[in-house]
Amino acid sequence: MSTPPDNPLVREWGEYRHMRRRRPVPGWLWFLLWTAAFAGIGVGVWLRVRPHTWRPPSGTPSFKSCALPGDVTGWCAGVTVPEDPRRPHGSTISLRVAVLPATRRPAVGAFFYLEGGPGVPATASAGTANELFAVVGRDHDLVLVDERGTGGSNALSCPDARVPADDTAVVSEYVWRCFARIGYEARLYTTTVAADDLEAVRRKLGYGRIDLYGVSYGATLAESYLRQYPHSVRSVVLDGASLPGVKVFETSAPNAQRTIDAVLARCAADPACARSFPHPDRDLAEVLARPPHAVTVEAGTFVLDAGDIAWTIQALSSTAEGAATIPFVVHEAVMGDYLPLGRDFVRDVGVDLDARSRLATFWEILCSESWVGLDPAATERAGGGSYLAGVALGRARLFAQACRAVPRGRVPAGGGPVTVTRAPVLLLAGGADPLDPPANLSGWRAAFPNGRLVVVPGAGHGVAEYPCVQRIVAAFVARGNTAVDTRCARHLQLPPFVIG
C-alpha cells in the first residue's frame, strides 16, 4: 500500500524546509529594496529561526519544528515504541525522529537515512543527509531515526571515564562496569530490534513502501530491515556494505593490505609521486619496523609504536583524500619528521575510546552479532603478511576479553539467513575501501537478483560524497529500478598525491 497523495500527516512538512522563492523584482523597485535591506535581512532571519506551529492529525506523534546539525531545520518528535517488540504492551522507549520534508508537496514517499557506527545517531548527520540527497529530497521526505541506545533514543551511556583504547584489562573493566549498571535491558539493543523500530516508525508516520540508504553499519541495518520487512521496502541503497555472511573484522587485515598495495601502486604510476617517493613500500616497512617514537603535536606528546602507525595508515586509506597523503607522511617519518603522522594519529585514531565505544549499544552489537567476526584464531589466519595483522589480532583479543562482560543480545539463530529479495538494490563500493571492499560483496547476485553493483575506482569507504554518485542514487530512487546510467562512476578524478 503506497502513501496516499494527500496524506495529512506529511502534507505540511515541506513548508519551511527552505526559504520560499520570490518572484522576479521589477527594476524600479531595486532602490526601495536596497533601502530596506537591513530590515529585510532581519525579517528573513526571524522567519528562519522562529518556531513554526504544526498540528499533526490526532493519534500521531507530536512533531515540532527543530534545528538540526548542519544548519538544517526539520520536524522532530519522540516516537514511542515497545522496548521489547515481542511484548507490545510492555515497557516503552522513545525514539528521536527527524523529518526533512520534501520541497515539493505532496511527497511521493520517504527516504530513510541510516547512519554508520554502530553508535552514531542519524540525526547528528542531518546536514550531511540534506546535502548528499538534495535531489532525492525534492520529492521524498528524508527521515532520520536515532537508533535505539544512541543520541536521543534512550542512549545507554557507559561511565564517563578516560579509557586507553589499547589496554585490554582497563577496557574490560570499563565494559564490565557499564553492563553491571545497565543490566538485562541491553540485550534488546541489537540490529534486528533496531529494524523493528524502523518498521514501527514507518507505520506511525503513515508511509507506504519506503526507500532506504545505509552507509557502513547503516547498510547492515538496511539489510536486516530488508530481510525482516521485505514488503515495506521499495528500494535500497547500500553504500560501503558487506554481505551478512562476511566476517568484517576477521577480514580487516587482508582488506587493508589490498588497499595499501593499490594506493602505493597508484603512486608508482603517478610521475610526480614516483619522483618524490620512489620506494613507498620500503618506507612503510621501515617505519613499521622501528622502535616506538615520541612525537609532540598540539594536543601533547605521544609515543607512536608500530600498531599506532598501522591504525593511522588504515584510517587514512579509508578516504581518497587521506590515501593521497600516505606516501608523504610515511616518507617524512622515515626521514625523521613524525609530526604529520602524529597529527593524523591524534585526529583519526587517538589513545582513548571514542564516543561510539562509550555506548552499551556499540558493545552489545559487536559482541553479539555474527557478521562482526572477532575470533582471534581466524583473525590471525587471515592476517598473515598484512601490515595490519598484529593490531587486528590485538583488537580481536581485546574484544574477546571485553565481550565476556556483555550479555548476548537478541540476534537471529545462526546469524540469520541471507534472504533472496526481489527489491531493487543499488550496491555502492569504493574500489580502494579497506573496510568493506568490493570483495566483501562477492556473490551479491544470489541475494539481490534485481541489484546492481557500482564500484568507484580508487574511492574509499562510502562514496555518496561524489556528485556523480548522488545523481546515480537520485535516478535509482526516482525510477525504482537499477536501469540507470552509472558510467560517470568509472571516471571520477581522485585527489592528487601530496608531495610536500
VEXDREN-2710 file (C-alpha; in Angstrom, 1 decimal):
% VEXDREN-2710
k/r/px/py/pz
1/MET/0.0/0.0/0.0
2/SER/1.6/3.3/-1.1
3/THR/1.3/6.6/0.8
4/PRO/-1.8/8.5/-0.2
5/PRO/-1.0/11.6/-2.2
6/ASP/-2.8/13.8/0.3
7/ASN/-1.6/12.1/3.5
8/PRO/-2.4/14.7/6.1
9/LEU/0.4/13.6/8.3
10/VAL/3.1/14.7/5.8
11/ARG/1.2/17.4/3.9
12/GLU/2.6/20.4/5.6
13/TRP/6.1/19.3/6.5
14/GLY/7.8/20.9/3.5
15/GLU/6.6/24.4/4.1
16/TYR/9.6/25.7/6.0
17/ARG/12.4/23.4/5.0
18/HIS/13.8/26.1/2.7
19/MET/13.1/29.8/2.3
20/ARG/10.4/30.3/-0.4
21/ARG/11.5/31.6/-3.8
22/ARG/10.5/35.2/-4.5
23/ARG/9.2/36.4/-7.8
24/PRO/11.5/38.5/-10.1
25/VAL/11.7/42.1/-8.9
26/PRO/11.0/44.9/-11.3
27/GLY/13.9/47.2/-11.9
28/TRP/12.2/50.3/-10.5
29/LEU/11.9/48.6/-7.1
30/TRP/15.6/48.0/-6.6
31/PHE/16.1/51.4/-4.9
32/LEU/13.4/50.6/-2.4
33/LEU/14.8/47.1/-1.8
34/TRP/18.3/48.4/-1.1
35/THR/16.8/51.0/1.3
36/ALA/15.0/48.2/3.2
37/ALA/17.9/45.7/3.0
38/PHE/18.7/45.6/6.7
39/ALA/15.1/45.3/7.7
40/GLY/14.6/42.6/5.1
41/ILE/17.6/40.7/6.4
42/GLY/16.2/40.9/9.9
43/VAL/12.8/39.6/8.8
44/GLY/14.4/36.8/6.9
45/VAL/16.5/35.7/9.9
46/TRP/13.3/35.8/12.0
47/LEU/11.4/33.7/9.6
48/ARG/14.2/31.1/9.5
49/VAL/14.7/30.7/13.2
50/ARG/11.2/31.3/14.7
51/PRO/9.3/28.2/15.8
52/HIS/6.6/27.2/13.3
53/THR/3.5/25.6/14.7
54/TRP/2.2/22.4/13.1
55/ARG/-0.6/20.2/14.3
56/PRO/-0.5/16.6/13.2
57/PRO/-3.6/14.6/13.0
58/SER/-5.0/13.1/16.2
59/GLY/-3.2/9.9/17.3
60/THR/0.1/10.7/15.6
61/PRO/3.5/11.8/17.2
62/SER/3.6/15.5/18.1
63/PHE/6.2/16.9/15.7
64/LYS/7.7/20.3/16.3
65/SER/10.0/22.5/14.2
66/CYS/13.6/21.8/15.2
67/ALA/17.1/23.0/14.4
68/LEU/19.4/20.1/13.4
69/PRO/23.2/19.8/12.9
70/GLY/24.4/21.2/9.7
71/ASP/22.2/24.3/9.8
72/VAL/19.1/22.3/8.8
73/THR/15.6/22.9/10.0
74/GLY/13.2/20.0/10.2
75/TRP/10.4/18.5/12.2
76/CYS/11.3/16.4/15.3
77/ALA/9.4/14.1/17.6
78/GLY/9.8/11.3/20.1
79/VAL/8.1/8.3/18.7
80/THR/7.1/5.7/21.3
81/VAL/7.9/2.0/20.6
82/PRO/7.9/-1.1/22.8
83/GLU/11.3/-1.7/24.4
84/ASP/10.7/-5.4/23.5
85/PRO/8.8/-5.6/20.2
86/ARG/7.7/-9.1/21.2
87/ARG/5.8/-7.6/24.2
88/PRO/3.9/-4.7/22.6
89/HIS/2.1/-3.9/25.8
90/GLY/5.2/-3.9/28.0
91/SER/7.6/-1.0/28.8
92/THR/8.3/1.5/26.1
93/ILE/11.1/3.8/24.9
94/SER/11.1/7.0/22.9
95/LEU/13.0/7.2/19.6
96/ARG/14.2/10.6/18.3
97/VAL/12.9/11.0/14.7
98/ALA/13.6/13.9/12.4
99/VAL/11.9/14.6/9.1
100/LEU/13.3/16.9/6.5
101/PRO/10.2/17.4/4.3
102/ALA/10.2/17.1/0.6
103/THR/10.4/20.5/-1.0
104/ARG/7.7/19.6/-3.4
105/ARG/4.3/18.8/-1.9
106/PRO/2.8/16.3/-1.6
107/ALA/5.8/14.0/-1.1
108/VAL/5.8/10.9/-3.2
109/GLY/7.3/8.8/-0.3
110/ALA/10.0/8.6/2.3
111/PHE/13.8/8.1/2.1
112/PHE/15.2/6.7/5.3
113/TYR/18.8/7.6/6.0
114/LEU/20.7/5.0/8.2
115/GLU/24.0/6.1/9.7
116/GLY/27.1/4.1/10.3
117/GLY/28.7/3.1/13.5
118/PRO/27.3/1.3/15.3
119/GLY/26.7/4.1/17.8
120/VAL/26.3/7.1/15.6
121/PRO/22.8/8.8/15.8
122/ALA/21.3/9.5/12.4
123/THR/20.0/13.0/13.4
124/ALA/23.6/14.1/14.0
125/SER/24.1/13.7/10.2
126/ALA/21.1/15.8/9.2
127/GLY/23.2/18.3/7.4
128/THR/25.1/15.6/5.5
129/ALA/21.9/13.8/4.5
130/ASN/20.3/17.0/3.4
131/GLU/23.3/17.9/1.2
132/LEU/24.0/14.4/-0.3
133/PHE/20.4/13.7/-1.1
134/ALA/19.1/17.2/-2.1
135/VAL/17.8/15.9/-5.4
136/VAL/16.1/12.9/-3.7
137/GLY/14.7/15.3/-1.1
138/ARG/12.8/17.3/-3.7
139/ASP/10.1/14.6/-3.9
140/HIS/10.8/12.4/-0.8
141/ASP/10.7/13.2/2.9
142/LEU/14.2/12.5/4.3
143/VAL/13.6/10.5/7.6
144/LEU/16.3/10.1/10.2
145/VAL/15.9/7.9/13.2
146/ASP/18.4/7.7/16.0
147/GLU/19.0/4.0/16.5
148/ARG/17.8/2.8/20.0
149/GLY/20.6/3.3/22.5
150/THR/22.1/6.3/20.7
151/GLY/21.5/10.0/20.5
152/GLY/18.0/11.0/21.5
153/SER/16.7/7.4/21.5
154/ASN/17.2/6.2/25.1
155/ALA/21.0/6.3/24.9
156/LEU/22.6/3.7/27.1
157/SER/25.8/5.5/28.1
158/CYS/28.7/3.8/29.8
159/PRO/30.5/5.6/32.7
160/ASP/32.3/8.8/31.8
161/ALA/36.0/8.0/32.3
162/ARG/39.2/8.1/30.4
163/VAL/39.8/4.6/28.9
164/PRO/43.0/3.8/27.0
165/ALA/41.8/2.0/23.8
166/ASP/44.7/-0.4/23.7
167/ASP/44.7/-1.6/27.3
168/THR/42.8/-4.9/27.4
169/ALA/42.5/-5.0/31.1
170/VAL/41.3/-1.4/31.5
171/VAL/38.8/-1.7/28.6
172/SER/37.4/-5.0/30.0
173/GLU/36.9/-3.5/33.5
174/TYR/35.2/-0.5/31.9
175/VAL/32.8/-2.6/29.9
176/TRP/32.0/-4.8/33.0
177/ARG/31.1/-1.7/35.0
178/CYS/29.0/-0.4/32.2
179/PHE/26.8/-3.5/31.8
180/ALA/26.7/-4.1/35.6
181/ARG/24.9/-0.8/35.8
182/ILE/22.6/-1.1/32.7
183/GLY/21.6/-4.8/33.2
184/TYR/19.3/-7.0/31.2
185/GLU/17.7/-4.3/29.0
186/ALA/20.9/-4.0/26.9
187/ARG/20.1/-7.4/25.3
188/LEU/17.4/-5.7/23.3
189/TYR/19.7/-3.1/21.7
190/THR/20.8/-5.0/18.6
191/THR/20.4/-4.6/14.8
192/THR/17.4/-6.8/14.3
193/VAL/15.5/-5.0/17.1
194/ALA/16.5/-1.6/15.6
195/ALA/15.0/-2.9/12.3
196/ASP/11.7/-3.5/14.2
197/ASP/11.9/0.2/15.4
198/LEU/12.2/1.4/11.8
199/GLU/9.1/-0.5/10.9
200/ALA/7.2/1.0/13.8
201/VAL/8.3/4.5/12.8
202/ARG/7.2/3.8/9.2
203/ARG/3.8/2.7/10.3
204/LYS/3.3/5.6/12.8
205/LEU/4.3/8.2/10.2
206/GLY/1.8/6.8/7.7
207/TYR/4.3/5.9/4.9
208/GLY/3.8/3.1/2.5
209/ARG/6.8/1.3/1.0
210/ILE/9.9/3.3/1.7
211/ASP/13.3/3.8/0.1
212/LEU/16.4/3.3/2.3
213/TYR/20.0/4.4/2.2
214/GLY/22.5/2.8/4.6
215/VAL/26.2/3.6/4.8
216/SER/28.7/1.2/6.5
217/TYR/27.0/-0.2/9.6
218/GLY/23.8/1.6/8.4
219/ALA/24.0/-0.7/5.4
220/THR/24.0/-3.7/7.8
221/LEU/20.8/-2.3/9.4
222/ALA/19.3/-1.7/6.0
223/GLU/19.9/-5.4/5.0
224/SER/18.4/-6.5/8.3
225/TYR/15.3/-4.4/7.7
226/LEU/15.0/-5.7/4.1
227/ARG/15.1/-9.3/5.4
228/GLN/12.6/-8.7/8.2
229/TYR/10.2/-6.4/6.3
230/PRO/10.6/-7.0/2.6
231/HIS/7.1/-5.8/1.8
232/SER/7.8/-2.4/3.3
233/VAL/10.7/-1.7/1.0
234/ARG/10.5/0.0/-2.4
235/SER/14.3/0.2/-3.0
236/VAL/17.6/0.1/-1.0
237/VAL/21.0/1.8/-1.5
238/LEU/23.9/0.0/0.3
239/ASP/27.0/2.2/0.5
240/GLY/30.2/0.7/1.8
241/ALA/28.5/-2.6/2.7
242/SER/29.4/-6.3/3.2
243/LEU/27.1/-9.3/2.7
244/PRO/25.8/-10.7/6.0
245/GLY/27.9/-13.8/5.8
246/VAL/31.2/-11.9/5.7
247/LYS/33.2/-11.6/9.0
248/VAL/34.1/-8.0/8.7
249/PHE/36.7/-7.7/11.4
250/GLU/38.4/-11.1/10.6
251/THR/38.9/-9.9/7.0
252/SER/40.1/-6.4/8.0
253/ALA/43.9/-7.2/7.8
254/PRO/43.9/-8.7/4.3
255/ASN/41.5/-6.0/3.1
256/ALA/43.7/-3.3/4.5
257/GLN/46.7/-4.8/2.7
258/ARG/45.0/-4.9/-0.6
259/THR/44.1/-1.3/-0.2
260/ILE/47.6/-0.1/0.7
261/ASP/49.0/-2.1/-2.2
262/ALA/46.6/-0.3/-4.6
263/VAL/47.5/3.1/-3.1
264/LEU/51.2/2.6/-3.4
265/ALA/50.8/1.1/-6.9
266/ARG/48.9/4.2/-7.9
267/CYS/51.7/6.3/-6.5
268/ALA/54.3/4.4/-8.6
269/ALA/52.2/5.1/-11.7
270/ASP/52.0/8.8/-11.0
271/PRO/55.1/10.6/-12.2
272/ALA/55.2/13.3/-9.5
273/CYS/54.5/10.8/-6.7
274/ALA/57.1/8.3/-8.1
275/ARG/59.8/11.0/-8.3
276/SER/59.2/12.2/-4.8
277/PHE/58.7/8.8/-3.2
278/PRO/60.5/6.1/-5.4
279/HIS/60.1/3.3/-2.8
280/PRO/56.9/3.9/-0.7
281/ASP/56.6/0.2/0.1
282/ARG/60.1/0.2/1.6
283/ASP/59.3/3.4/3.5
284/LEU/56.2/1.8/5.1
285/ALA/58.1/-1.4/6.0
286/GLU/60.9/0.7/7.6
287/VAL/58.7/2.9/9.7
288/LEU/56.7/0.0/11.0
289/ALA/59.9/-1.9/11.9
290/ARG/61.3/1.0/14.0
291/PRO/61.0/1.2/17.8
292/PRO/58.4/3.4/19.3
293/HIS/58.9/7.1/18.6
294/ALA/57.8/10.1/20.7
295/VAL/56.2/13.0/18.8
296/THR/54.9/16.3/20.1
297/VAL/51.8/17.8/18.5
298/GLU/49.4/20.5/19.5
299/ALA/47.4/18.0/21.8
300/GLY/50.5/16.9/23.6
301/THR/53.3/14.3/23.4
302/PHE/52.5/10.8/22.2
303/VAL/54.7/7.7/21.7
304/LEU/53.8/6.0/18.4
305/ASP/54.5/2.3/18.1
306/ALA/54.0/0.1/15.1
307/GLY/50.4/-0.6/16.0
308/ASP/49.6/3.1/16.3
309/ILE/51.1/3.8/12.9
310/ALA/49.3/0.8/11.3
311/TRP/46.0/2.0/12.6
312/THR/46.7/5.5/11.3
313/ILE/47.6/4.2/7.8
314/GLN/44.4/2.2/7.7
315/ALA/42.3/5.3/8.8
316/LEU/44.0/7.4/6.2
317/SER/43.3/4.8/3.5
318/SER/39.6/4.8/4.2
319/THR/39.2/8.0/2.1
320/ALA/40.7/9.0/-1.2
321/GLU/41.9/12.3/0.3
322/GLY/43.6/10.5/3.2
323/ALA/45.1/7.9/0.9
324/ALA/46.7/10.6/-1.2
325/THR/48.8/11.7/1.9
326/ILE/50.1/8.3/2.8
327/PRO/53.4/8.2/0.8
328/PHE/54.2/11.7/2.1
329/VAL/53.6/11.2/5.8
330/VAL/55.3/7.8/5.8
331/HIS/58.4/9.2/3.9
332/GLU/58.5/12.2/6.3
333/ALA/58.6/9.8/9.3
334/VAL/61.4/7.8/7.6
335/MET/63.4/11.0/7.3
336/GLY/62.8/11.7/11.0
337/ASP/59.8/14.1/10.9
338/TYR/57.0/12.3/12.7
339/LEU/54.8/15.4/13.0
340/PRO/52.5/14.8/10.0
341/LEU/52.0/11.2/11.1
342/GLY/51.4/12.2/14.7
343/ARG/48.8/14.8/13.8
344/ASP/47.0/12.2/11.7
345/PHE/47.1/9.7/14.6
346/VAL/45.6/12.2/17.1
347/ARG/42.9/13.2/14.6
348/ASP/41.9/9.8/13.2
349/VAL/42.8/7.2/15.9
350/GLY/43.6/8.7/19.3
351/VAL/44.6/7.0/22.5
352/ASP/41.2/6.7/24.2
353/LEU/37.9/5.0/23.4
354/ASP/35.8/7.2/21.1
355/ALA/32.2/8.3/21.6
356/ARG/30.7/5.2/20.0
357/SER/32.7/2.9/22.3
358/ARG/31.1/4.7/25.3
359/LEU/27.7/3.4/24.4
360/ALA/26.4/0.0/25.6
361/THR/24.7/-0.4/22.1
362/PHE/28.2/-0.4/20.5
363/TRP/29.4/-3.3/22.6
364/GLU/26.1/-5.2/22.5
365/ILE/26.1/-5.3/18.7
366/LEU/29.8/-6.1/18.2
367/CYS/29.8/-8.8/20.9
368/SER/26.6/-10.5/19.8
369/GLU/26.2/-10.4/16.1
370/SER/27.9/-12.9/13.8
371/TRP/28.8/-10.6/10.9
372/VAL/31.3/-8.8/13.1
373/GLY/33.8/-11.7/13.4
374/LEU/36.0/-11.4/16.4
375/ASP/37.6/-14.8/16.6
376/PRO/41.3/-14.3/17.4
377/ALA/42.4/-17.6/15.7
378/ALA/40.5/-16.8/12.5
379/THR/41.8/-13.2/12.5
380/GLU/45.4/-14.5/12.9
381/ARG/45.0/-17.0/10.0
382/ALA/43.5/-14.3/7.7
383/GLY/46.0/-11.6/8.5
384/GLY/49.3/-13.3/7.7
385/GLY/51.6/-11.0/5.8
386/SER/49.5/-7.8/6.2
387/TYR/50.9/-4.7/7.8
388/LEU/47.7/-4.6/9.9
389/ALA/48.0/-8.3/11.1
390/GLY/49.4/-7.6/14.5
391/VAL/46.9/-4.9/15.5
392/ALA/44.0/-6.8/14.0
393/LEU/44.9/-9.7/16.2
394/GLY/45.3/-7.5/19.2
395/ARG/41.9/-5.9/18.6
396/ALA/40.3/-9.4/18.3
397/ARG/41.9/-10.5/21.6
398/LEU/40.8/-7.3/23.3
399/PHE/37.2/-7.7/22.2
400/ALA/37.2/-11.4/23.1
401/GLN/38.1/-10.4/26.7
402/ALA/35.8/-7.4/27.0
403/CYS/32.8/-9.2/25.5
404/ARG/32.8/-11.6/28.4
405/ALA/31.1/-8.9/30.3
406/VAL/28.4/-8.3/27.7
407/PRO/25.1/-10.2/27.8
408/ARG/24.3/-11.9/24.5
409/GLY/21.8/-9.7/22.7
410/ARG/18.8/-10.7/20.7
411/VAL/20.0/-11.9/17.3
412/PRO/18.7/-14.5/14.8
413/ALA/19.9/-18.0/15.3
414/GLY/23.0/-18.7/13.3
415/GLY/23.2/-15.0/12.4
416/GLY/20.1/-15.1/10.2
417/PRO/19.6/-16.2/6.6
418/VAL/20.9/-14.4/3.6
419/THR/17.4/-13.8/2.2
420/VAL/16.8/-13.5/-1.5
421/THR/14.9/-10.3/-2.2
422/ARG/13.3/-9.0/-5.4
423/ALA/13.5/-5.4/-4.2
424/PRO/15.8/-3.2/-6.3
425/VAL/19.1/-2.9/-4.5
426/LEU/21.9/-0.5/-5.5
427/LEU/25.3/-1.5/-4.1
428/LEU/27.9/1.2/-4.0
429/ALA/31.6/0.3/-3.3
430/GLY/34.8/2.1/-3.2
431/GLY/37.4/0.3/-5.2
432/ALA/40.1/1.1/-2.5
433/ASP/37.9/0.6/0.6
434/PRO/39.9/-1.1/3.3
435/LEU/36.8/-1.8/5.5
436/ASP/34.1/-3.0/3.2
437/PRO/35.7/-3.5/-0.2
438/PRO/34.0/-5.0/-3.3
439/ALA/35.4/-8.4/-2.3
440/ASN/33.1/-8.4/0.7
441/LEU/30.2/-8.3/-1.8
442/SER/31.2/-11.4/-3.7
443/GLY/28.1/-13.4/-4.6
444/TRP/25.7/-10.5/-4.3
445/ARG/23.7/-11.5/-7.3
446/ALA/22.4/-14.6/-5.4
447/ALA/20.9/-12.4/-2.7
448/PHE/19.9/-9.4/-4.8
449/PRO/18.8/-10.7/-8.3
450/ASN/17.4/-7.2/-9.0
451/GLY/20.5/-5.5/-7.7
452/ARG/23.4/-3.6/-9.3
453/LEU/26.9/-3.1/-8.1
454/VAL/28.7/0.2/-8.9
455/VAL/32.4/0.3/-8.0
456/VAL/34.1/3.7/-7.9
457/PRO/37.8/3.0/-8.7
458/GLY/40.2/4.4/-6.1
459/ALA/37.5/5.6/-3.8
460/GLY/37.4/4.7/-0.1
461/HIS/34.7/3.9/2.5
462/GLY/31.4/5.4/1.5
463/VAL/31.1/7.0/-2.0
464/ALA/27.9/9.1/-1.8
465/GLU/30.0/12.2/-1.3
466/TYR/30.7/12.3/-5.1
467/PRO/28.2/14.3/-7.1
468/CYS/28.2/11.6/-9.8
469/VAL/27.1/9.0/-7.3
470/GLN/24.5/11.4/-5.9
471/ARG/23.0/11.6/-9.4
472/ILE/23.0/7.9/-9.7
473/VAL/21.2/7.4/-6.4
474/ALA/18.6/10.1/-7.3
475/ALA/17.9/8.4/-10.7
476/PHE/17.7/5.0/-9.0
477/VAL/15.2/6.2/-6.4
478/ALA/13.2/8.1/-8.9
479/ARG/12.9/5.1/-11.2
480/GLY/12.6/2.5/-8.6
481/ASN/14.9/0.1/-10.5
482/THR/18.6/-0.2/-11.5
483/ALA/18.2/0.8/-15.1
484/VAL/20.2/3.9/-14.6
485/ASP/23.3/5.3/-16.3
486/THR/26.4/4.7/-14.0
487/ARG/29.2/5.4/-16.4
488/CYS/30.3/8.6/-14.7
489/ALA/31.4/6.5/-11.6
490/ARG/34.2/4.9/-13.7
491/HIS/35.8/8.2/-14.5
492/LEU/35.9/10.2/-11.2
493/GLN/39.0/12.2/-10.7
494/LEU/40.9/11.3/-7.5
495/PRO/42.7/13.9/-5.4
496/PRO/46.4/14.3/-6.4
497/PHE/49.1/12.8/-4.1
498/VAL/50.5/15.2/-1.6
499/ILE/54.2/15.8/-2.5
500/GLY/55.3/18.2/0.2
END
